[in-house]
């Protein structure tokens, strides 16, 4: 069995699939999963390949694995030690785009399920929720899968997202939440004029400055457990014509907010608008990503216990990093944990993973699946 996981990973890497392409990965997965009792439902949308693979279980409860078959572009090919879509294993290292993020992890989950099915052990219902639009806009990817599951009353009881959560060893870190992102464009309105005649003008930069100072000083309160404080950064500011004798009639600025789950979008918008009360300004708010957090409890304990049984590691329950597709599942009320390979070369030229890591992660996934009934 030990050869199967690297074999699957190699075959996934060889199916070139830069976002939003799937490259035939999900068809290949169907060929692996169908003999194990999985039924594939396609939820394609907007040129994105999305699949739900479901295996009805012998135990109550549904455990899902969520992941993506798309990969980021390669960058300069000549800089790769091995061709990025060749899937070469050399000295026990698997090279290729997607090795860590996250075709390697998909291979581990399939290998884990395959071994458990061969043992004919009773299992919970298993789902694989797979998209080819994670690294891009994420408009027609996991969110469409979640909509389908909601419509069909088939949301899982918990989900493991296979993103590369680990730092130096597989299982040393899981992610149980992510900060949310709000981006704001603000246009302050004044009246352009000659700098020698300020009475006839209204300086938009002067309007903006005190408001921006108040926005930068907003107290976002105590962060949710395990999260860093909300960060509100004014990232761009522009106004004026370039001439020193023209009072600017308009000033534009961009604000980037990374918030923890103690804050929410409505509260953030209200705080920003209040800081600008009485000022002529137009705001546009973009809620780019919703914050989520899976509280400590049986699901996270199960994952950390499995990691400990397999590796002996005490796992850090982290909330760092940018956004992930876990937010769509969390928004539907599903407990989410991200557990995958190490992330030392993700999105880099020369992405690679140690084959030993694939075996370790396969063993962890197996242990989680076999113990899942405890929490369901
Ligand atoms: Zn990824």
Boltz pocket constraint, residues with backbone or C-beta under 6 A from the ligand:
constraints:
  - pocket:
      binder: B
      contacts: [[A, 68], [A, 101], [A, 102], [A, 134], [A, 163], [A, 164]]
      max_distance: 6.0
